[in-house]
């Protein structure tokens, strides 16, 4: 029997801020918005949930609910997380 473990691409594949920004940008292209939320959760876990929660002014438990897909984040929460992660969102035609 094979034992599965959680995979976070930020821990192995995405080596720097540029890679992480590319990863988040690519997930925004998916039709399912939860793909971006999952990716954002990967980055938050990589940077440290407690640290990011403090920087974003969020409750750590609420942040865990979002990154574990037990609650859908509001735009204001996503915006605060992006700022705390020092990531900018750009829209292009």
C-alpha positions as CSV (number, residue, x, y, z in Angstrom):
1,X,0.0,0.0,0.0
2,X,1.3,3.4,-1.0
3,X,1.2,6.2,1.6
4,X,0.4,9.6,0.2
5,X,1.7,12.8,1.7
6,X,0.7,16.4,1.0
7,X,2.6,18.1,-1.8
8,X,3.5,21.8,-1.7
9,X,5.2,22.9,-5.0
10,X,6.7,25.9,-3.1
11,X,8.8,23.5,-1.1
12,X,10.4,21.7,-4.0
13,X,9.8,23.2,-7.4
14,X,9.2,26.9,-6.9
15,X,12.6,28.3,-5.7
16,X,12.1,32.0,-5.6
17,X,9.6,34.9,-5.6
18,X,9.5,35.0,-9.4
19,X,8.6,31.3,-9.6
20,X,5.9,31.8,-7.0
21,X,4.5,34.8,-8.8
22,X,4.4,32.7,-12.0
23,X,2.7,29.9,-10.2
24,X,-0.1,32.1,-8.8
25,X,-0.5,33.8,-12.2
26,X,-0.9,30.5,-13.9
27,X,-3.5,29.3,-11.4
28,X,-5.6,32.4,-12.1
29,X,-6.1,31.1,-15.7
30,X,-8.1,28.1,-14.5
31,X,-11.9,28.3,-14.7
32,X,-12.2,27.1,-11.1
33,X,-11.3,30.0,-8.7
34,X,-10.5,27.4,-6.0
35,X,-7.4,26.5,-8.0
36,X,-6.0,29.9,-7.1
37,X,-7.1,29.6,-3.5
38,X,-5.3,26.3,-3.2
39,X,-2.2,27.8,-4.8
40,X,-2.4,30.8,-2.5
41,X,-2.6,28.3,0.4
42,X,0.6,26.6,-0.8
43,X,2.4,29.9,-0.8
44,X,1.0,30.9,2.7
45,X,2.1,27.6,4.1
46,X,5.5,28.0,2.6
47,X,6.0,31.4,4.0
48,X,4.5,30.4,7.4
49,X,0.8,30.7,8.3
50,X,1.3,32.5,11.6
51,X,3.7,35.1,10.0
52,X,1.4,35.7,7.0
53,X,-1.7,36.0,9.2
54,X,0.0,38.6,11.4
55,X,1.2,40.6,8.4
56,X,-2.3,40.5,6.8
57,X,-4.0,41.3,10.1
58,X,-6.0,38.1,10.0
59,X,-6.9,35.5,12.6
60,X,-4.6,32.4,12.1
61,X,-7.5,30.0,12.5
62,X,-9.6,31.8,9.9
63,X,-6.6,31.7,7.5
64,X,-6.3,27.9,8.1
65,X,-10.0,27.5,7.1
66,X,-9.4,29.3,3.9
67,X,-6.2,27.5,2.9
68,X,-7.8,24.1,3.8
69,X,-10.8,25.0,1.6
70,X,-13.3,24.9,4.5
71,X,-14.2,28.6,3.8
72,X,-14.2,30.6,0.7
73,X,-12.2,33.9,1.0
74,X,-13.7,37.3,0.2
75,X,-11.8,39.6,-2.1
76,X,-10.7,41.8,0.8
77,X,-9.0,38.7,2.4
78,X,-7.3,37.7,-0.8
79,X,-6.1,41.3,-1.3
80,X,-4.7,41.4,2.2
81,X,-2.9,38.1,1.7
82,X,-1.4,39.2,-1.5
83,X,0.0,42.3,0.2
84,X,1.3,40.3,3.1
85,X,3.1,38.0,0.6
86,X,4.5,41.0,-1.2
87,X,2.7,39.8,-4.4
88,X,1.1,42.2,-6.9
89,X,-1.9,41.2,-9.1
90,X,-1.8,42.6,-12.6
91,X,-4.6,42.5,-15.2
92,X,-3.7,42.6,-18.9
93,X,-5.6,42.4,-22.1
